[in-house]
Amino acid sequence: GRLVGVDCAAAALRSVKERSESCHVELVEADATTLAPFADATFDVVVDKGTVDALISGDAAAATEACAAAGRVLKRGGRFVVVSHRRPDGDDAWLEAVLAGLSEVDA
């Protein structure tokens, strides 16, 4: 299958490329809030590792946009996996941002 890594920073992608030359991963520079290089319904699985955490710390709307973009590029029945290091502290802004973004996706 196709494995794609996305980051908005070219330097980060260069670093990954240097450390993973033996891996068959396609690296793409893209904004997580749009995932513009990708068509609708492109992927079976989207994994977010820390992007929502980073965005929610500065702008909940951006986190919602990123979740909506992830939902847009998922195939029907696809899975969106969010890896977070956030501690549950009673602040539901994180979960609200994720759910709001996913609610924008056509079922």
C-alpha positions in Angstrom: 0.0 0.0 0.0 0.9 3.6 -0.1 2.5 5.3 3.0 2.6 9.1 3.0 4.1 11.3 5.6 3.0 15.0 5.7 4.5 18.0 7.4 4.3 21.7 6.7 8.0 22.2 7.2 10.4 21.2 4.5 13.3 20.9 7.0 11.3 18.3 9.0 10.7 16.3 5.8 14.4 16.4 4.9 15.3 15.1 8.3 12.8 12.2 8.0 14.1 11.4 4.5 17.7 11.2 5.8 16.7 8.8 8.5 14.3 6.6 6.5 15.9 6.1 3.1 15.2 2.3 3.3 11.5 2.9 4.0 9.1 3.3 1.2 7.4 6.4 2.4 6.3 9.3 0.2 7.0 12.6 1.9 4.7 15.6 1.1 4.9 19.2 2.3 1.3 20.2 3.1 -0.7 22.3 5.5 -2.6 20.0 7.9 -5.6 22.3 7.9 -6.2 21.7 4.2 -4.2 18.6 3.0 -4.6 20.4 -0.4 -2.3 18.0 -2.3 -4.7 15.2 -1.7 -8.1 14.4 -3.4 -11.2 13.5 -1.4 -11.4 9.9 -0.3 -7.7 9.1 -0.9 -6.7 7.2 2.2 -8.0 4.2 4.2 -6.3 5.5 7.4 -5.1 8.9 8.6 -2.9 9.0 11.7 -2.3 12.2 13.5 0.6 12.2 16.0 0.6 15.4 17.9 -0.7 17.8 15.2 -4.1 18.3 16.9 -2.3 18.8 20.2 0.0 21.5 18.7 -2.8 23.3 16.9 -5.3 23.3 19.8 -2.7 24.9 22.0 -2.7 28.0 19.7 -6.0 27.9 17.7 -8.9 25.6 18.2 -10.3 26.6 14.8 -7.1 25.3 13.2 -7.4 22.0 15.0 -11.0 21.7 13.8 -9.9 22.5 10.2 -7.2 19.8 10.4 -9.7 17.2 11.6 -12.1 18.2 8.8 -9.2 17.9 6.2 -8.4 14.4 7.6 -12.0 13.4 7.3 -12.1 14.7 3.7 -9.2 12.6 2.5 -10.5 9.4 4.2 -12.3 6.9 2.1 -15.8 6.0 3.2 -15.4 3.7 6.3 -11.8 4.8 6.8 -10.2 5.3 10.2 -8.8 8.5 11.8 -6.4 7.7 14.6 -5.4 10.6 16.8 -2.3 10.1 19.1 -2.3 12.6 21.8 -0.2 13.3 24.9 -2.8 15.5 26.3 -3.8 14.8 29.9 -7.6 14.7 30.6 -8.1 17.8 32.8 -11.7 18.6 32.4 -11.1 21.0 29.5 -13.1 19.6 26.6 -11.7 22.0 23.9 -9.5 19.3 22.4 -12.3 16.8 22.0 -14.7 19.5 20.8 -12.3 20.6 18.1 -11.8 17.0 16.9 -15.5 16.2 16.8 -16.4 19.6 15.2 -14.0 18.8 12.4 -15.3 15.3 11.8 -18.9 16.5 11.9 -18.0 18.6 8.8 -17.3 15.4 6.8 -20.1 13.9 4.7 -21.0 10.5 6.0 
